[in-house]
Amino acid sequence: MLLELATYSDWLYMAAAGIYVFAMVLHGAEHASERSAKPVLVGAGGPESTVGGEPAVEDEPGGRSRSERFGRMAVALVVLGAALHLGSIVLRGFAAGRWPMGNMYEFISAICLAAVVTWLVVLRRAFAARPAGIFVLLPVVILMFLGGTSLYTAAAPVMPALQSYWLVIHVTTVSISSGLLLVPGVASLLYLLRRSARTGGLIAKLPEADVLDRLAYRTTIIAFPLYTFAIITGAIWAEAAWGRFWGWDPKETVAFVAWVIYAGYLHARATAGWRTARAAWINVVAFATMIFNLFFINLVVAGLHSYAGVG
């Protein structure tokens, strides 16, 4: 029975990843349809009607443009993928008989789900950010591919050192906050590209730069306290497991460096003269540091976290 649950979990994981890829394809079709759409003429030989200074796009039956329909279908697929993704994590927990965050495969799965749910929440409040969906889903798909292939681990109990309620508290908060921070990291990178774009193309179809900037800032404001709490609970768990709160383990050190950079981003974002491109660059560096900590430190550098394969 447990083996069957693990198999179903793997199938749901692969199905979710496939649906995210299909959603990316629809987002691509959304951008392509918008570029190829023809302006509407007002009357025979009349001037083009405009919306916000841009030529208006002829609507499909039902009052929505083709690009709008593709974009909404992509979002609907992301919702379906998130539901299957959640089912995969739940079944994994039942199959392993523990909290499903005991190795890199499970940790990456949780990060990706947190990122996808964060993106869906963002769209509920700022649907104008939808054209950035293809760029948000890209790192999610890459991470899920790596997790489901080279980092995959069969469902099984974890070693005694991880059989602690701190696994639930610390690792869950780390994975959720990391997933949350993925979205503003991508948003800040797109913000920089949007500001520097001098020609048309895919970048020109992104949301306005100020929309991306607000998205990055507001999401980081929510994620940063959770990331702070994750570091604190990690120190408490370290004291219970190893007899000290902080030992400058590589994982601890890089996590603290990322925390300092994110704090610097929030400070810069509230400081005159640093609120735009400079702050965005700091956020991108913080995001790169977090990704470095997730992969290089966990998989290459030897440390107290090496046995766990988790954050």
N, C-alpha and C positions, 0 to 999 in steps of 0.2 A: 504493500500500500504506500509506504513512504517513498519507495523508488518510483512509483507511478506519479506521486505528487511532484517529485523532483523533475520528472520528465515533462509533466504538464507545465511546470514553472519555466523550464527551458524553452518550451514551445511558445509560451506567451511572451517571453523575453524576445525571441526571434521575430515573432509576429509584430510586437511593438516597434522593434527596430525597423522592420520592413515598412510599416505604416508611416513612421517618421520620414523614411526615404521618399515614399510616395507623396507625402505632404510637401517635401522639398521640391519635388517635381512640379506639383501644382503651383507652389509659390513661384517657381521659375516660369511657368506658363502665365502666371499673373503678370510678371514683369514683361514677358515677351508680348502679351496681348496689349498691354498699355503702350508699348513702344510702336506697335504696328497699327494701333487704332487710328482711324481717320477722323479729322475734325468734322463737326456738324456745321452746315451752312444755313444761315437764317434767310430763307427765301431764295429764289433763283438768282444766282449771281451776287447775292448779298454778302456782307462781311462775315467772317467766322465769329461765332459766339465764343466767349471765353469764360472760364471759371478760375478765378484767382490769378488772372494773367496768362493762363495756359489755354490752348484750344480745347473746347469741350469735346468729350468723347461720346459718340453715339451710343445710346443705351440699347441693350438687348430687350426682348419682350420681358415684361415684369419690372422694368424701370432700373435695372442694374446693368452696368457695363460688363463686358466679358471678363475683364481683369478682376472686377469686383467679385464675380461669381467664382472664379478660380481661387481667389484669396479666401473667400468664406468656406469653400470646400476644403481647402488646406487646413484651416483652423478646426473644422469639424473632424478631420482625420487626426489631428493632434490630440483632440479630446478623446477620441476612441483609442489612440495609441497609449495615452496616459492611463486610461482605465485598464487596458490589458497589462501595461507595465506594473501598475499597482497589484494586479492579480498575480503577476509573476513573483513579486517580492513576498506577498502573503503566503503563497504556496511554498515558496522556498523556505520560509520560516517553519511551516508545519513539517516539511520534509526533513529539515535538519533538527527539529525539536529544540530550537533556540531562536534568539533574536537574529534576524537575517542580515547581519552586518559583520561577519567574522572573517572576511577575507577580501582581497582586492576586487574580485568579481562582484561581490555583493555590495561593497562600498561604492564602486563606480555606478552600479545600477541605481543605488539610492541617490547619488549625486545627480545623475541624469534625470531621474523622476522629479527631484526637487527643482531642477532648472526648468523642466517642461511645465510643471505646475505654476512656477513663478511667472513664466511667460504668458500662460493663459490668464492669470490674475492681472498681469499688466494689460493685456488686451481688453479685459473687462472695463478697465478704467481709462485706457488710452488706445482705442481701436485704430487710431491713425498710425500707430507704430507697427501695424501688421506687415507692411512690406519688408521689415527687417527679419521676418520669421525664418527665411531661408538661411540667414547667417547665424541665427540663434540655434537652429536645428543642426547645422553642420558640425559643431564640436560635440553635440550630443550623439549624433550618429557615429562619429569617429570614436568617441569614448566607448559607446556600446559595442562597436565592432571589436575594439581591442579587448574589452572585458569578456565578450562572448567567445573569443578565440584564444589568443595567447595567454590571457589572464584567467581563463575559466577554471573553476575548482568545483569538484563534485560536492554535493550537499553532505555534510558530515558534522559531528560535534567538534567544538573547538578545544584547544588545550586548556588546562586548568587555570592558567594565568588570565585567560579571557572569560572565564566563567564567573562573571561578576556583574552586578547591576549597573556598575559604571560603564560597562559596554553599551548598555541601552542609553544611558544619559550622554556620555561623552561622544561616542562614535555617531550617534544619531544627530546630535547638534552639529558636529563637524560636517557630516554629510549634507544636512539641510542648508547650513550656512554656506558651504562650498557651492552647492547648486544655486543658491540665491545669488552668490557673487559672480557666477558665470554670466548671468544676463547683463549686469552693468559693465562687466569687462568687455563683452562683445559690443554693447551700446557705445561705450567710450571709443573703442576702435573705429566703429562706423561713424561716430561723430567727427573724428579726426579726418577720416576719408571724405566725409560729406563736406567739411569745410574746405578741403584742399582740391575738391573736384573742379576741374576747369572745362571739362567736356561733358557730353551726355553719357549714355550707357547705363549700366546697372546701378552704379553708385548714385547717379542723378535721380533715380526712381526711389531712393530711400526716403524715409521720413525726414522732415526738416531737422536741421542741426539742433535747434533748441529743444525739439521733442526728444531727441536721443540724449541730450545732455540732462534734461530733467528726469528721464527714465533711469539713467545711470545713477544719478545722485539720490533719488528717492528710494530706489531699491537698495543701494548701499547703506542708507540710513537704517533700513530695517534689518539688513543682514549683519551689519557690524556688531551690534550688541549681542546677537546670537553667536557670532564667531568669538567674541570676547568671552562669553559664558562657556563656550566649548574649550577654550584654552584654560580657563580656571578649573573646570571639572577634570580636564586632563591632568593638571597639576595635583589635584586632590587624589585622583586615581593613582598617580605615580607615587605619592606618599604612602598609600595603602599597599601597593604592590612591591615597591622597591625601597621604601623607607626614606624617600626624600621628595620634596615638592618639585624641584627643578635640578636637572643634572646636565644641562647643555647637550643633551642628545641631539643628533643632527635634525631629527624631525621636529623636536621642540624648538630648536634654534631658528629654523627656517619658518616655522609657523609664527614665531614671535616677530621675525623680520617682516613677514607679510602683514601682520597686525599693525606694526608701526607704519608701514607704507599706506595701508588703508586709512589709518588715523591721519596721516599726512594729507591724503586726498580729501578727506572731509574738511580738514582745516583749510586747505588751499581753496576748496570750493566755496568757502565762506569768507575768503580774503580777497579784497579788491586787487585787481591786477593778475590774479591767479585763477579766476573762476572759469575760464574757458579752456583753451588748448593746453595750458600748463597743467591744470588739474586733471584733464582727461589723460594726459601722458602719465601722470602719477598713478591713475587708476589702472591703466594698461600694464604698467610695471608691476603693480600689486597683483593683478590677475596672472601675469606670467610667473610671478614668484609662487603663487598658489599652485599652478599647474606643475611647476618644477618640483615643488614639495610632494605633490601627489604621485608623480612618476619617478623622477630621478632619485629622490631621497628614499622612497619606499622600496624601489626595485634594485637600486645600484649600491647606495651607500649602506654600509653595515652599521646597525645601531640597535637600541632596545626595541624599536618598533619593527625591526626587520622580521621577527617571527610572526608578527600579527598580519602583516600585509594590509593594514588599515591605517586610517589617519588618527 
